[in-house]
Every structure is written in C-alpha cells, then in structure tokens.
Amino acid sequence: MTVTEKTSLVTGASGFIASHVVQQLLEKGERVHATVRSTKNKKKIQHLLDMQDRWPGNLNLYEADLLVAGSFEAPMQDCSVIYHIASPFFIENKIRDGQKEVVEPALKGTQYVLDAVQKCETAKLVILTSSVAAVFGDNADVLEMKNKTFSADYFNTTSSVTHNSYPYSKVVAEKAAWKLYEEQLNPPRWKLVTINLGLVLGPSLSRTSESGSLSLLDQLLSGQPFLEVPDLWFGISEFSRSLYPGRQQNTRLCGASSHPQIDYPIFSNPEKQASECFDTHVRAIPWL
Ligand SMILES: NC(=O)c1ccc[n+]([C@@H]2O[C@H](COP(=O)([O-])OP(=O)(O)OC[C@H]3O[C@@H](n4cnc5c(N)ncnc54)[C@H](OP(=O)(O)O)[C@@H]3O)[C@@H](O)[C@H]2O)c1
C-alpha cells in the first residue's frame, strides 16, 4: 500500500457504524487501515474480508484493543484521517460493572488512540464518534440548558460510573479528546471533530455481532424497547457521508433531530459544510 493523503484509519471496524464508514471510504477510492480486536474471528469480520476482495489492496486489517497501550500505533502509520469509532456500546440494563465494561475502555481507548496520533506525523484530523449521551444524561441536564434545548455547548453532568455508565463513558472519553487536542503545541498539527450522534439506524453489514446497536434494533423490531421511542427519525446509517465536508473544522457536531429534512440538509446536500448544517442544529429532544 503506498503512502497517500487518502489513507484513513477506522477503529472498531467490526462494529455497526464503523463497517459503513470503511465501506464508504473504499467506495470513494480511499485506502483504509481498519482495526478489529481479532483477525482470527473470521465470522465476525467476514464483511471486511469481502471488502478486501472487492477493493483489492485498499483495505488493511490490524488487531488493536482499546485497553492495550500502543496498539493503534502500527495501524495508524501513514494515515492522515483517524475515525475513532471503537467504544463499548451496551444497553444500560446489560451492564454489570460500568467502570470495567464501558468507562475504562472508552477513556483509555481514546487516550491510546490520541497518544498514537501525537506520535504520527501524517495524522491531520481525528473524527471521534461521541454521542448525544455526552450532551445529556437525565432530563435534569436539559432543564438547565438555554430554552431547555440541547446543543453542542453542553456536557452531560448527571451521569456517573454508577448511574448511566454508558453516557458517562461518552462524557469522559470526549472530554479527554478535547483536552489532548488543546494540549497540542500552537499551531496544532491535528484537528478534532466530534460527532455527537443520536440514534443511528440502518442495515448491518456484519452477520455476527454483539453490537449494542443491533440489540437495540432487535428490541425495536420485536416491540420490546428498553428505551422509549418517541420518533424514529433521527440518526441514519448514512451519517458517515456527513463527515467528509466537516473535515476542515475543529467542531462538535450534534447529530440528532426531529425533522430530518430540515435539520439534516447535509444528507440532501452533501456538498454543504457540515459546520453550516450542524452548528445551528439545536433542537429540543422530542420526548421531553
Ligand atoms: N449506534 C448508535 O445509535 C450510536 C449513537 C451515538 C453514538 N454511537 C457511538 O458510535 C460508536 C460506534 O457504535 P456502534 O453502534 O457501531 O456500536 P458497535 O456495533 O457495538 O461497535 C462498537 C465497536 O467497538 C469495538 N470495541 C469495543 N470494545 C473494544 C475494545 N476493548 N477494544 C477494541 N475494540 C472494542 C467493538 O469491537 P468488537 O466487535 O470486537 O466487540 C466494535 O467494533 C460508539 O462510539 C458509540 O458510542 C452510536
């Protein structure tokens, strides 16, 4: 694989969202380094092996674990854009030990990925999938916000390791990323974009997965949602298309809305700057 400006690293490529990101980058003709926990579990990564056949030479697979320092350094070599997507995503009632199962891997993983970015001279942009859960946990968070409307100006203050540990993991991981970004020498070598996603729905590219997203989809389709489902029209799997125009910004993008045609102009007009679309995307959460 030759060194090019168009080589991207995608972490957590076995996962629901990252699989789509890998595929869309390959469709755009980019080269991709993708990390998975194990390349031996062929069943779990079959969709990636199929992509290697479809785009020969353009997809390299690496093993990396969020809990292992240094494991992202080799995969990141020669990459200019880093999509850090790997993070434990579990439905809250399935979490037994919040610190061990979600907070630690989310936080350490973000730190290890960004430690690798600090060492990788070719890295120019980090795109981190955060969540609306990093903006609000309980309704109490939103009651404190201007016009009781959530926006990228806020962080969730109600979640903790013992109360809503998944949202808490997204808070600490995102804050750690912004801290490491700010600690760079001036001018900073790499930029940071965090995407604070709402619910992301769509087809799974993987046939085998323990993904929290897929359990949630199962619950929705079987009519047993653990969470309330007011309106199913925020978040779509094509969200990754919105990442391309946003690459030049250091910004926090809130990706949740109650009216996709109005609030997601980026999807109907992908050439539009993501920042133009999302900076003004301040919408009340429909079920509040
Ligand atoms: N889906 C949504 O609606 C939604 C909404 C907001 C934000 N997000 C965020 O988007 C990202 C991706 O979510 P998703 O829905 O695609 O979830 P997913 O399918 O569960 O993917 C999570 C990925 O993280 C990897 N991972 C977990 N622990 C790891 C570890 N210790 N070391 C290395 N990799 C590890 C998983 O690998 P394995 O396959 O090996 O477990 C998997 O590839 C997450 O950061 C999530 O917080 C998702």
The ligand as an ORCA input file, in Angstrom:
! r2SCAN-3c Opt
* xyz 0 1
  N     -25.414      3.289     17.266
  C     -25.853      4.413     17.774
  O     -27.059      4.702     17.743
  C     -24.875      5.380     18.376
  C     -25.353      6.594     18.867
  C     -24.457      7.502     19.406
  C     -23.112      7.196     19.449
  N     -22.670      5.996     18.994
  C     -21.222      5.720     19.084
  O     -20.757      5.235     17.837
  C     -19.689      4.309     18.045
  C     -19.969      3.007     17.343
  O     -21.208      2.482     17.780
  P     -21.874      1.218     17.069
  O     -23.325      1.440     17.141
  O     -21.252      0.941     15.781
  O     -21.507      0.098     18.159
  P     -20.955     -1.377     17.964
  O     -21.513     -2.013     16.755
  O     -21.172     -2.059     19.283
  O     -19.406     -1.158     17.732
  C     -18.521     -0.956     18.774
  C     -17.132     -1.296     18.291
  O     -16.208     -1.047     19.363
  C     -15.358     -2.173     19.460
  N     -14.822     -2.358     20.811
  C     -15.480     -2.431     21.966
  N     -14.611     -2.663     22.973
  C     -13.383     -2.736     22.413
  C     -12.074     -2.963     22.917
  N     -11.815     -3.165     24.221
  N     -11.043     -2.937     22.038
  C     -11.247     -2.731     20.694
  N     -12.468     -2.537     20.167
  C     -13.510     -2.537     21.019
  C     -16.244     -3.358     19.110
  O     -15.427     -4.464     18.800
  P     -15.989     -5.968     18.937
  O     -16.826     -6.191     17.700
  O     -14.779     -6.808     18.981
  O     -16.787     -6.015     20.192
  C     -16.972     -2.785     17.924
  O     -16.190     -2.861     16.767
  C     -19.535      4.187     19.557
  O     -18.522      5.076     19.959
  C     -20.879      4.633     20.093
  O     -20.767      5.161     21.395
  C     -23.533      5.067     18.466
*
